[in-house]
């Protein structure tokens, strides 16, 4: 039985190498998260039970590698063995979807007026979006969610020096790598002004600016998803919204909050979004998450603020309606969010495999 690791499969997809991705999980597990372009066959229970011919009737190409995928890379071995017996070039994805949660791809966008370069680092196995924003050889990293080596390598390849590392808020669905990245790069670590984080950082307040190259980045306080949530704005061009505002949704206001505080934070979130809607409609919104698996298409996930505001206005006509509908549509809580939050407040990474904590779907958004 042959195995393929996440890094190799990621490279294949990034290079658009022909490959068949065969997801053998249950429909319930697949609905949580999947690899874009994968084919689903509900064979998990039969393969797990023992010798079977669950995949015998599948019509698969004989000249293209086939990668079997399960949750943790165990049952997919049985699938790969069965496919190998048929003479196919079959592999099992080592570590399964748990390991895939650290897979990533890149997309880029150049801002027209400032000529700043936006590199969207997409954690395709989790839906987290982080950013390298660069100008004249200097860069800022926003919401680092992947190992620091990735950001350091990308910056080095582009000839950028990382000056600042920012988080838009204290994250609950993934481990922040921002503190470690700042230490490794020598950059200044900046977080919204708050008393949750127990490590040293430079506090940013509403309206404060950071300069890198020829670009000025302005901090905008946007409480709601969390009380300290903050967006970062390149005047008239780009808005990095973290978990405040997504392309088709808003941040959930309920984590670490009771019923009344959840409603209070929903009202705060509405007012924060109303503030953002005052910015130029052509401003590009770059969110901190997406709720869909991210294809290797090199197309950045972003949208003009005017388009998002129009959708928002069509769904919510008042603060009260927004509050009632958001509170009534909150999704299940992210797995392990309390421990993830505690680690992010301490600035530490766990000693064990981080994918054990971070596995599972992204659940930071309330969809419109």
Buried (B, 14 or more C-beta within 10 A) or exposed (E): BBBBBBEBBBEBBBEEEEBBBBBBBBEEBBEBBBBBEBEBBBBBEBBBEEEBEBBEEBEBEEEEBBBBBBBBBEBBBBBBBBBBEEEBBBBBBBBBBBBBBBBBBBBEBEBEEBEBBBBBBBBBBBBBBBBBBBBEEBBBBBBBBBBBEBBBEBBEEEEBBBBBBBBBBBBBBBBBBBBBBBEBBEBBBBBBBBEBBEEEBBBBEEEBEBEBBEBBBBBBBBBBBBBBBBBBBBBEBBBBBBBBBBBBBBBBBBBBBEEEEBBBBBBBBBBBBEEBBEBEEEBBBBBBBBBEBBBBEEEBBBBBBBEBBEBBEEEBEEBEEBBBBBBEEBBEBBBBBEEBBEBBBEBBBEEEEBBEBBBBBBBBBBEB
